[in-house]
Amino acid sequence: MKKVSLILVLSSILCLSCTNYDYGPTFSLKSPETKITGEWKLTETLIEDRTNILIFEEEKNYQYSFTEDRTLFKTKIESDKNLYYFTGFWSLSDDKSILMMNYTDREMNIISKNFEILRLSADELWILDYNFSKNNSNQRVERRFKKL
C-alpha cells in the first residue's frame, strides 16, 4: 500500500512539474513565475532560425527585470552612458506559454507585446516574436536571454 501511495505522489509531482516549452526543460520543481523573476540580458537574436547581428546590436543594451509582484523594468544604456527606464507590468498566459509585457516608452506610449516562450530554465529565457516587422516584412524573431 505504501508503494502505491508513493507511486501516486511521484506521478502527480511529475505531471504538475512538466512544461510544454519546445526547448525545455521538460521537468522543473520551480514554477515559471519563479524562474522568470530576476534580471535578464539579451545574448542572441535570430531571424528565421539564423543569427541576426543587426537586431542584436539595436537591442543589446536593454536589460529586463521581472519582479515577483509582476512589475517590469526595462532599462537601456545609451552610448553616452545615459540610462533610460521603462516601467510596466508582466504576466504569463493561463497555460504559461505566452509572456505578456505592457510598459510605457520614452514618449509615454503604452506598448503591449506578447511573446511565445520557447525555453524557460533557471538561467535561460528564449522568446519568439511573430509580429516583429522591419521594412514591412513580418519575420519570426527569436530573442535569447541569460539571467544575471
N, C-alpha and C positions, 0 to 999 in steps of 0.2 A: 504494500500500500504506500509506503514511504517513497519507493522508487517511482510509482505512478505519479504521485504528487510532485516530486522533484522534476520529472519529465514535463509535466504540465506547466509548472512555473517557468522552467527554462524555455519552453516553446513559446509561452506568452511574451517573455522578455525579448526573444529573438524576433518575433513578429512585430512587436511595438518599436523595436530599435532599428529595423531595416529601413533603408532610404530608397527613394526612387530616382536618384540622380544618375544621369548617364555615365558619369566618370567617377562615381563612388563618393565616399566609401560606402560599401554595402551594409556595414554594421557600425553602429555607434551608440554608446551609452549616453552621450550628450545630445540635447535637443538642438535643432537647427538654430533656434533663437540664442541659445548659449554659445554655439560655435561662431555665430556671426558677430556677436558682441566684441568690440575691440577696434583697433586701428589697422587699416589696410592700405597698402601701397601697390599701385599698378606695376606689374613686372613684364607684361607682354600683351600685345594686341594682335588679333588675327582677323583677316577678312577672307571669308570662304575657305577657312582652314589653312591659310597661308599667313606667315608673319608679315605684319604691316608696320614699318618703321614710322611712316608719316603720322598716323593716328597716335602711335605711342609717343612721339616727340611732342605732339599737341597736348596730350593728356598726362604725361609722366609726372608733372609737378602737382597733381592732385593727390590728396590723401583723404580717405574716408574714415570717419569714426562713427560706429554704431553703438549706442548706449543701451543699457538694459531697459530704460524707460521709453525706448523706441525713438529717441532723438537722434537725428542725423546731423553730423558736422562734416561739411565738405570744405577742405582747405586747399588753397592754391598759392604756391610760392612763385612769384614772378621773377624774371631775370634780374630785376632791380632790387631783389630781396624783399619786396613788399608782400605782405600776406593778405589774402582775401578769404573771408569766411562766408560760407553759405550755410544756413541752418534750415532744418526742416524735420521731417519725420520719415521713418521707415516702417515697413511691415512685411509679413510673408502671407502668401495666399493660404487658404484653408488646407490645401494639400502640401504646403511648404515648398512648392516647386517654382514659385514666382517671387522675386524680390521687388517690392514696390517702394520707390523713393519719391518724396514730394519735398521740394525746397525752393527757396527764392534765389534768383540770380542777382547780379550787380544792379540791374535796373528795377529790382523788386518785382519781377515777373515770377509767377508761380510755375515751376517746372515739375511735371509729373512724368516719371519714367518707370516702366516695368521691364524686368529682365528675367529670362528663364535661367534658373540655377542649374549648371551642368555638373559642378563639383563643389562640395562644401565640407571641408575637413577642419581640423583644429587650426591649421595654418595656411590653407589654400581656399580661395574662392574663385570659381570660374563662372562668369555670367555671359549670357547671349542676348544680344540686342538685334531683333529682327527689323526694327523700324529705323535704324540708322540710315540717314540719307546724306550723301555727299555728291555734289554735281548731279542732282536729280536722279540718281540711280539707287534703288534700295539694295542694300547688301547685308549679308549675315556677318555681324561683327561680334567677336568674342573677346572679352577682356579677362585677363588672369591677374589675380592679386595674391600677395603674401601678407600674412599678419605680422605686424611689427612687434 
